[in-house]
Amino acid sequence: MALMFNNAQRLIEIEGINTALAYNTSNMFAACYTLSNLKNSNLSLLNARNTSGMFRDCGLLLDFNEI
């Protein structure tokens, strides 16, 4: 899932994405400048081994479930 939404500059919210089996989520949301909500996203980092830069440059991200 690395780079999956990288540079999606108009992305505002994510719902219904399941990352429970993802091992690499590096830069997944990097440069998503307008991303502000991950509520109800089912975002799980339990199996993730590389999360570097996952939320880099996501300055509007204020609302998300416990990770």
C-alpha positions in Angstrom: 0.0 0.0 0.0 3.1 2.2 -0.1 2.5 5.4 -2.2 -1.2 4.4 -2.7 -2.6 7.9 -2.2 0.6 9.8 -2.5 0.2 13.3 -3.9 -3.6 13.0 -4.1 -3.9 16.7 -3.4 -7.7 16.9 -3.5 -8.4 14.0 -1.2 -10.4 15.1 1.8 -11.4 12.0 3.6 -11.0 8.2 3.5 -13.6 5.7 4.6 -13.7 2.0 4.4 -10.1 1.2 3.6 -8.7 -1.9 5.3 -5.0 -1.9 6.0 -4.9 -4.8 8.4 -2.7 -7.0 6.2 -0.5 -4.3 4.9 3.3 -4.6 5.6 4.4 -1.4 3.9 2.4 1.8 4.3 5.3 4.2 3.7 4.3 7.5 2.1 0.7 6.2 1.7 -0.9 9.6 2.3 2.2 11.8 1.8 1.5 15.2 0.2 -2.3 14.7 0.6 -2.5 18.4 1.7 -6.3 18.5 1.9 -6.8 15.2 3.8 -8.5 16.1 7.0 -10.5 13.0 8.1 -9.7 9.3 8.5 -12.6 8.7 10.8 -14.2 5.2 10.2 -11.4 4.3 7.9 -10.5 1.0 9.6 -6.9 2.0 9.4 -4.8 -0.7 11.2 -1.1 -0.7 11.5 -0.8 -3.9 13.4 1.2 -5.7 10.7 2.9 -2.7 9.3 6.7 -2.9 9.3 7.4 0.4 7.4 5.3 3.4 8.1 7.9 6.1 7.3 6.4 9.3 5.9 2.9 7.9 6.0 1.3 11.2 6.9 4.1 13.5 5.6 2.7 17.0 4.6 -0.8 16.2 5.8 -1.2 19.4 7.8 -5.0 19.4 7.8 -5.3 15.9 9.2 -7.1 16.4 12.5 -9.7 13.6 12.9 -8.8 9.9 12.8 -9.5 6.8 14.8 -6.9 5.4 17.2 -4.0 3.9 15.3 
